[in-house]
Amino acid sequence: MKNLYKLLIGVLVLSTVTSCDDYLEVDHYDILPADFMFKTEENVLSGLNGLYDTFYTDQHGSGDDETWGFKPQVFAANHSTMDCQASGWDAEWQRHAWKPDKGSLETAWRMSYRAVDRANRFLAGLETADASIFADSNSKTVYEAQARAIRGYNYLYLTKLFGRVPMLLTGETYTTSVGKARPESVDETYAAIEEDLSFGRDHLDWLPMNGEYGRITKGFCKAYLAELYMLKKDFTKAKTELKDIVDSGTYSLEPCFGNLHAWDTHWTKESVFEVMYHEQGYMGWGADSSSDAMMWYGYMCAAPEWGGWGSLCLSWEFVRSFEPGDKRRQYSAVAKGDTHPITGQTVGVTSGFDGLFQGSENMPTVYSLKYWRCKPGENNKVFNPISLTLKRYAGIMLDYAECCFETDDNATGWNMIRQIRNRAWGNLEMEATMTDLPADMLNTQTVEVPDAETYYTSYKAAKGYTSPVWKVALIIERRHEFNAEFSLYHDLCRMGMCKEWFAAEYPKTAANSSQEACLQTGDSFRFFEHEAYQEIFPIPTNEILTNPLINQEDQNPGY
């Protein structure tokens, strides 16, 4: 773990939409006394800002550290559903063939504990800071609230991936606790997360400190507390937190779905929390040598036919799943025969790329428009200034809908879904302007939106789902709303719908079926059976090798 007492980071690790866009420019020091950070408020803030750096990549790290925030997250949450697909070693994700030595899992573990480690060092030092150094009597508490919320967020992420994880608390690090056992029950982890996020909720405001967007807020804490309560099946508590967010008026839906991933555009009213990647003076190869605030997901998401590397394709099943009129299809994907609305490049016009699949590993010729927003490499645009949005208001609304259904408030649940679909059909676009997509993609008049309950009743029967219709509606709306946005598999697991999902959306390929037939129909190949143990991932091999209190007998079942 990097030592915070070296006073951290010499790069811009977050930015803002206010005039305070320099708050994370931190002077670099080599060797400093252990208590130096807590001698002045300015130094305390520098240490706090170092915690925010953990949301960003580590361009000098190993494995997938350079794509932290995107690749490990999208593999576990989206490729595992088969709606996103990849070739090479990455294809293990949609085949459910991941193993404990999978590099992305090791990155997720290490980078999350990097954040926990820094938070614990910071919080321990903050306890020793004299109250007289703070200009405002509430500042120390506000700094603590942000640090604890970051720690709680990381433990929640680790828990969704791995279940029970070692709990390092204030003052504990991998230096002081070389070995740390997993708790006997995940309830211990849940309790620590709840305590941290509740503290943040109770001591932070709806708007970020000093107007510095990128900081943790009350809305962030409530949103992730609700997620925790939903994991615990306490839908009453989750509903309370989510209703407070809805009633606060802090957030609203972005009128045009296509603007949500616009180039160098940040913090719309829909954003509850995002990691901002900005357009900088130079965005070509080598720009990451002086900044961790760089990500090249455009190359990962663009069509190989047009210069992409193909780490993220979308399935034909995903493309075919949209209802007529749902504009999320044209704002989320470009498929064979489609012309990219920004670059003008048509997919599937080049020999070797002109089928439903391309390449020796049969990747679908369908690509994400959310992150492919320019010609890769053109005008030295290697790195992409597109925010990675971790939580947005549409997710709050669908989570709230789920809690309403679970607490017999069906009318409110369907109303939340209706509002999401109303935006999806473009009925808010009359008040919108397009950011980087062509303006003629906007609706100029309202259209009729099919009733969700009626539609999904038929969809459920046709696909063979057995869950209540509201569950089917929620999971398909999340599918269309959050493709490649780091949440779908976790939602399926929490809702107990994985087995149904694969049976209904990706029927198992018959052992004697012709692969050539699938290539002609666009059907994905699925030879695996979904197993319940795969709803959490294996403890990474490196942790078992280096932590003396975790051995193979402590591994998650099935691995």
Buried (B, 14 or more C-beta within 10 A) or exposed (E): BBBBBBBBBEBBBBBBBEEBBEBBBBEEBEEBEEEBBBBEBEBBBBBBBBBBBBBBBBBEBEBBBBBBBBBBBBBBBBBBBBBBBBBEEBBBBBBBEBEBEBBBBBBBBBBBBBBBBBBBBBBBBBEEBEEEBBEEEEBBBBBBBBBBBBBBBBBBBBBBBBBBBBBBBBEBBBEEBEEBBBBEEBEBBBEBBBEBBBBBBEBBEBBBBEEBBBBBBBBBBBBBBBBBBBBBEBBEBBBBBBBBBBEEEBBEBBBBBBBBBBBBBBBBEBBBBBBBBBEBEEBEEEBBEBBBBBBBBBBBBBBBBBBBBBBBBBBBBBBEBBBEBBBBBBBBBBBBEBEBBBBEBBBBEBEEBBBBBBBEEBBBBBBBBBBBBBBBBEEEBBBBBBBBBBBBBBBBBBBBBBBBBBBEBBEBBBBBBBBBBBBBBBBBBEEBEBBBBEEEBBBEEEEEBBEBBEBBBEBBEEBEBEBEBBBBBBBBBBBBBBBBBBBBBBBBBBBEBBBBBBBBBBBBBEEEEEEEEBBEEBBBBBEBEBEEEBBBBBBBBBBBEEBEEBEEEBBBEEB
